[in-house]
Amino acid sequence: MTHQTAAIVIVLLAAVVVALFVYSGRQKRRFEEERLERRRKLDAIKAQARAKETPSDPI
């Protein structure tokens, strides 16, 4: 393997690592956004349930 070929292989491997890092970051960001959306929906459902509850009369 010549020096030029070795350099090309190293550059390609570095590009793959960077691409995987970027992809992983995007996936993580998307997952966090979806998780926050589910949390907001759950909080809204809980708020609706609390609003529908009638306070029990202690008398």
Secondary structure, 3 states (H helix, E strand, C coil): CCHHHHHHHHHHHHHHHHHHHHHHHHHHHHHHHHHHHHHHHHHHHHHHHHHHCCCCCCC
